[in-house]
Amino acid sequence: MKEEIEPKATTRAAAYALWMKAPNPMVTFMILFVVGSALIAAIGPAKQIRNFSITETISEL
């Protein structure tokens, strides 16, 4: 006779439950933080480049 196994009592069930409770909101927060930081870091130099006068820059060389 075959023995019946309770799926929720196996180690695979515990591993799956742990995986399902992974900190997805924290990962999302970190990704948004990194992307936001990169965008903020690019704004300053972009403003400076936009305000450059090409003729003044060339004449200074």
C-alpha positions in Angstrom: 0.0 0.0 0.0 1.1 3.5 -0.7 1.5 5.9 2.1 -0.3 9.2 2.0 1.8 12.3 2.6 0.5 15.5 4.0 1.8 18.3 1.7 1.9 21.0 4.3 4.1 18.9 6.6 7.0 18.6 4.1 10.1 20.7 4.1 9.3 21.9 0.6 6.1 23.4 2.0 8.0 25.3 4.6 10.5 26.6 2.0 7.7 27.7 -0.3 5.9 29.5 2.6 9.2 31.3 3.4 9.7 32.3 -0.2 6.1 33.6 -0.5 6.8 35.8 2.6 9.9 37.3 1.1 10.3 41.1 1.6 9.0 42.2 -1.8 7.9 45.6 -0.6 11.5 46.2 0.7 13.0 45.1 -2.6 10.7 47.5 -4.4 11.6 50.3 -2.0 15.3 49.7 -2.5 14.9 49.7 -6.3 12.9 53.0 -6.2 15.5 54.5 -3.9 18.4 53.6 -6.2 16.6 54.8 -9.4 15.4 58.0 -7.6 19.0 58.7 -6.3 20.4 58.3 -9.8 17.8 60.7 -11.3 18.5 63.3 -8.6 22.2 62.9 -9.1 21.8 63.6 -12.8 19.6 66.7 -12.4 22.4 69.0 -11.2 24.8 68.4 -14.0 22.0 68.5 -16.6 21.0 72.0 -15.4 24.6 73.2 -15.7 25.0 71.8 -19.2 21.7 73.4 -20.2 23.0 76.8 -19.0 26.4 76.6 -20.8 27.0 79.0 -23.6 28.8 77.2 -26.3 30.6 80.4 -27.7 31.8 81.4 -24.2 33.1 77.9 -23.6 35.0 77.8 -26.9 36.5 81.3 -26.5 37.8 80.3 -23.0 39.8 77.4 -24.6 
